[in-house]
């Protein structure tokens, strides 16, 4: 799972700041179209900036007396929430009218940010060209028991409950903000089911970190430099579950 970040690598961050200053002096809206020399910056397509500014505005007006995750889950049901996905190798294959951000400023490639209510492949934007990352459960013989698709650039699997996995994530301001606007960040979990449906939930501070486990990696992970196996205790049954996924790429 690839670790993520916005503009902020060396000289690129200096140039980004200069571009941002000139771009936001006359605007109170966020700008997602920030191309930079080399593999840095971001490009906006379709009506993504409208969606981003609605999202940023929603975050600024969260009720401080209520759970952020619960409010974000309500937003997901109505509008979808921003998720990061892996693009095809040839970005020109993506439909020009697909509402998206192409974010080049990530450690292990380009992320595509879209708004979606589900991770089910048939419901994802992009006509099947965008994909998430895999999480598998295997048995003691290495046979695959269950499969999940998760967004890229997340914080890893935090817990397992029945047919759902809890993935560490965050909900925060997107794109280059207007001058003086505070960037917001809320830690949340995504409770993802095997059918791709998910909910935004509060992190559970009582969970313990999983243990690394010895296992035979499934063939689909054989070429991954970041794949590993982890031992979890099911939050409901207490049963030991062996999960396979890619650790964050840094």
For each residue, the residues with C-beta under 8 A, 3 or more apart:
1: 133 150 152 153 154 155 156 226 245 246 247 248 249
2: 106 107 108 109 111 152 153 248 249
3: 106 107 108 153 248 249 250
4: 84 103 106 107 111 153
5: 8 105 106 107
6: 42 103 105 175
7: 12 13 16 34 36 40 41 42 105 176
8: 5 12 13 16 105
9: 12 13 40 105
10: 13 14
11: 14 15
12: 7 8 9 15 16 36 37 38 40 41 105
13: 7 8 9 10 16 17
14: 10 11 17 18
15: 11 12 18 19 36 37
16: 7 8 12 13 19 20 34 36 40 41 176
17: 13 14 20 21
18: 14 15 21 22
19: 15 16 22 23 34 36 176
20: 16 17 23 24 31 34 176 179
21: 17 18 24 25 179
22: 18 19 25
23: 19 20 27 31 34 176
24: 20 21 27 28 31 176 177 178 179
25: 21 22 179
26:
27: 23 24 31 178
28: 24 178 181
29: 49 53 178
30: 49 52 53 56 173 174 175 176 177 178 181
31: 20 23 24 27 34 44 49 175 176
32: 42 43 44 48 49 52 101 174 175 176
33: 42 43 44 49
34: 7 16 19 20 23 31 41 42 175 176
35: 41 42 43
36: 7 12 15 16 19 40 41 104
37: 12 15 40
38: 12
39: 104 110
40: 7 9 12 16 36 37 104 105
41: 7 12 16 34 35 36 104 105
42: 6 7 32 33 34 35 101 102 103 104 105 175
43: 32 33 35 101 102 104
44: 31 32 33 48 49 100 101 175
45: 48 94 96 97 98 99 100 101 102
46: 97 98 99 100
47: 50 51 99
48: 32 44 45 51 52 99 100 101 113 114 115
49: 29 30 31 32 33 44 52 53 175
50: 47 53 54
51: 47 48 54 55 79 99 115
52: 30 32 48 49 55 56 82 101 174 175
53: 29 30 49 50 56 57
54: 50 51 57 58 79
55: 51 52 58 59 75 79 81 82 115 174
56: 30 52 53 59 60 173 174 175 177 181 184
57: 53 54 60 61
58: 54 55 61 62 75
59: 55 56 62 171 172 173 184 186
60: 56 57 184
61: 57 58
62: 58 59 66 68 71 186
63: 66 71
64:
65:
66: 62 63 70 71
67: 70 71 202
68: 62 71 72 171 186 188
69: 72 73 171 186 188 189 200 201 202 203
70: 66 67 73 74 202
71: 62 63 66 67 68 74 75
72: 68 69 75 76 81 171 186 188 200
73: 69 70 76 77 199 200 201
74: 70 71 77 78
75: 55 58 71 72 78 79 81
76: 72 73 79 80 81 117 199 200
77: 73 74 117
78: 74 75
79: 51 54 55 75 76 115
80: 76 115 116 117
81: 55 72 75 76 115 116 117 171 200
82: 52 55 113 114 115 174
83: 113 114 115 116 119 132 151
84: 4 103 111 112 113 151 152 153 154
85: 111 112 113 114 124 126 130 131 132 151 152
86: 109 111 112 130 131 132 133 152
87: 91 94 102 110 111 112 129 130
88: 91 93 94 129 130
89:
90: 93
91: 87 88 94 102 110
92:
93: 88 90 129
94: 45 87 88 91 98 100 112 126 129 130
95: 98 126 127
96: 45
97: 45 46
98: 45 46 94 95 114 125 126 127
99: 45 46 47 48 51 114 115 125
100: 44 45 46 48 94 112 113 114 125 126
101: 32 42 43 44 45 48 52 112 113 114 174 175
102: 42 43 45 87 91 110 111 112
103: 4 6 42 84 106 110 111 112 113
104: 36 39 40 41 42 43 110
105: 5 6 7 8 9 12 40 41 42
106: 2 3 4 5 103 109 110 111 153
107: 2 3 4 5 249 250
108: 2 3 249
109: 2 86 106
110: 39 87 91 102 103 104 106
111: 2 4 84 85 86 87 102 103 106 152 153
112: 84 85 86 87 94 100 101 102 103 126 130
113: 48 82 83 84 85 100 101 103 174
114: 48 82 83 85 98 99 100 101 124 125 126 130
115: 48 51 55 79 80 81 82 83 99 125
116: 80 81 83 119 123 124 125
117: 76 77 80 81 123
118: 123 124 196 197 198
119: 83 116 123 124 132 149 150 151 192 196 197 198
120: 123 124 149 195 196 197
121: 124 128 131 149 196
122:
123: 116 117 118 119 120 196
124: 85 114 116 118 119 120 121 128 130 132
125: 98 99 100 114 115 116 130
126: 85 94 95 98 100 112 114 129 130
127: 95 98
128: 121 124
129: 87 88 93 94 126
130: 85 86 87 88 94 112 114 124 125 126
131: 85 86 121 149
132: 83 85 86 119 124 149 150 151 152
133: 1 86 149 150 151 152 245 246
134: 147 148 149 150 220 221 245 246
135: 147 148 149 150 157 165 167 243 244 245
136: 144 145 146 147 148 218 220 221 243 244 245
137: 144 145 146 147 160 241 242 243 244
138: 142 143 144 145 215 218 229 242 243 244
139: 142 143 145 242
140: 242
141:
142: 138 139 215 216 217 218
143: 138 139
144: 136 137 138 147 218
145: 136 137 138 139
146: 136 137 163 194
147: 134 135 136 137 144 194
148: 134 135 136 165 192 193 194
149: 119 120 121 131 132 133 134 135 192 196
150: 1 119 132 133 134 135 154 157 165 167 190 192 245
151: 83 84 85 119 132 133 154 167 169 190
152: 1 2 84 85 86 111 132 133
153: 1 2 3 4 84 106 111
154: 1 84 150 151 167 168 169 190 248
155: 1 158 167 168 169 170 248
156: 1 167 168 245 247 248
157: 135 150 160 165 166 167 168 210 230 232 243 245
158: 155 166 167 168 189 203 204 207
159: 165 166 189 204 207 232 235
160: 137 157 164 165 166 232 233 234 235 241 243
161: 164 165 166 191 234 235 236
162: 234 236 237
163: 146 193 194
164: 160 161 191 192 193
165: 135 148 150 157 159 160 161 191 192 243
166: 157 158 159 160 161 189 190 191 192 201 204 207
167: 135 150 151 154 155 156 157 158 189 190 192
168: 154 155 156 157 158 187 189 203
169: 151 154 155 187 188 189 190 200
170: 155 185 186 187 188
171: 59 68 69 72 81 185 186 188 200
172: 59 183 184 185 186
173: 30 56 59 177 181 182 183 184 185
174: 30 32 52 55 56 82 101 113
175: 6 30 31 32 34 42 44 49 52 56 101
176: 7 16 19 20 23 24 30 31 32 34
177: 24 30 56 173 181 182 183
178: 24 27 28 29 30 181
179: 20 21 24 25
180:
181: 28 30 56 173 177 178
182: 173 177
183: 172 173 177
184: 56 59 60 172 173
185: 170 171 172 173
186: 59 62 68 69 72 170 171 172
187: 168 169 170 203
188: 68 69 72 169 170 171 200 201 202 203
189: 69 158 159 166 167 168 169 200 201 202 203 204
190: 150 151 154 166 167 169 198 199 200 201
191: 161 164 165 166 198 199 200 201
192: 119 148 149 150 164 165 166 167 196 197 198
193: 148 163 164 196 197 198
194: 146 147 148 163
195: 120
196: 118 119 120 121 123 149 192 193
197: 118 119 120 192 193
198: 118 119 190 191 192 193
199: 73 76 190 191
200: 69 72 73 76 81 169 171 188 189 190 191
201: 69 73 166 188 189 190 191
202: 67 69 70 188 189
203: 69 158 168 187 188 189
204: 158 159 166 189 207 235
205:
206:
207: 158 159 166 204 235
208: 233
209:
210: 157 230 231 232 243
211: 230 231
212: 228 229 230 231
213: 229 230 231 242
214: 229
215: 138 142 229 242 244
216: 142
217: 142 221 222 224 227 229 244
218: 136 138 142 144 221 222 244
219: 222
220: 134 136
221: 134 136 217 218 224 227 244 246
222: 217 218 219
223:
224: 217 221 227 246
225:
226: 1 246 247 248 249
227: 217 221 224 244 245 246 247
228: 212 244 245 246 247
229: 138 212 213 214 215 217 242 243 244
230: 157 210 211 212 213 242 243 244 245
231: 210 211 212 213 240 241 242
232: 157 159 160 210 240 241 242 243
233: 160 208 238 239 240 241
234: 160 161 162 237 238 239 240 241
235: 159 160 161 204 207
236: 161 162
237: 162 234
238: 233 234
239: 233 234
240: 231 232 233 234
241: 137 160 231 232 233 234
242: 137 138 139 140 213 215 229 230 231 232
243: 135 136 137 138 157 160 165 210 229 230 232
244: 135 136 137 138 215 217 218 221 227 228 229 230
245: 1 133 134 135 136 150 156 157 227 228 230
246: 1 133 134 221 224 226 227 228 249
247: 1 156 226 227 228
248: 1 2 3 154 155 156 226
249: 1 2 3 107 108 226 246
250: 3 107
